Amino acid sequence: MAISRLIAPASAQDLPVFYLFWVLLYLAINVIWDIRSSKTPEFHWAHFSGKSPVAYSAASFASSLLLLVGLANPATMKVAGDTMVPVMLAGFSGIFFGLSEMCPYKP
């Protein structure tokens, strides 16, 4: 599998690979952080059902990343036209929101 499919999907067939990679990576970071943290209760699979907001954040993160990666494509930039700035703002805000939600506990 080419690493470019994980970073910049070039076709509709690459999209599921892109999403699956980024969502699973996000979830893995959250779960490992949860297991290793002394600020959360002891990890148990019974608590895993509480991870649905994390899964939502992971999907939002991956979608926001796709927006930003898509703007790097000249054809997409041409189609985006006057909406490029709002699309960039949506992408960056989704990334920042996703990163803040990755932490398994509230500060």
N, C-alpha and C positions, 0 to 999 in steps of 0.2 A: 504494500500500500504506500502510495506516494504521500509524503508529508504535506504536500501542497493541498491535498484534499482536506486536511485538518485545519489548515490556516486560511486558504482562499479557495473555496469550492468553485469549480469552473463549469459545472453542469448540474442538472436536476438530480442526477444520480449521486453526486457528491454531497448534496444537502443532508440526507439522513446520516451520513458518516460524520459530517461537520457537527451537526446537532448532537448526535450520540456522544461523540468525543468530548465536547465542551460541557454538556450536561453531566456526564459521568465524572469528568475531572472535577467539576464544581462540587458535586455531591461527595466525591471521595475526599476532597480537602475538608469539607464541613464535617464529615463523619470522623476522619482521623483527628481533626482538631478537637472534636467533641470527646473522643476516647482519651486523648492525651491531656485534656484540660482538667485542672483541679477545680475549676470554677463551675463545672457542670456535674450533675449527679452521675453516679457510675453508669457507664454505658450498658444497655441491654437491648436486645432486638425487640422486646416488647414496647419500647419507647419509640421505635422506628416509625410508627404511624404518625407521630408528631412532626415528621420531616416533610410533610406535604407542602408547607410554605417554602421550605428550602428548595424543593423540586420546582415550584413555581418560579422562584428567584433564579434558579439555574436556567430554566427555559427562557426567562426574560433576558438574562445575561447573554445567552447564546444568540438570541434574536438581535439584541443590540450590537453584539459583536459582528453579526452578519451584515447589519446595516452599514457599519463603518468599513468593513472589508469590501462590501459591494461598491462603495463610493471610490475605491481605489481603481476600479475598472473604468477605463475611458468611455465605454459604451453606456455604462450606468450613469456616469457623471453627465453625459450628454442628455440622457432621458431625465435625470433629476432636475436639470436646469435651475430654475429659480427656487426650487425646494431644497437645494443642497444644504443650506444653513439649518433649516428646521430638522432635516433628517440627521445631520451631524449632531445637533443638540439632543435629539431623541436618543441617538446611539450612545453618546457620552453619558447622558443622564441615566440610561439603563445600565451601563457598565458601572457607574459609581454606585447606583442603588444596589446592584447585584453584589458588588464587592463588600458593601457595608452589611448586607444580609448574610454573607458567608460565615460570619462569626457565630458560633453556636450558643452564645450567651449575650445578654445585654450588659453594657458597661455600667 
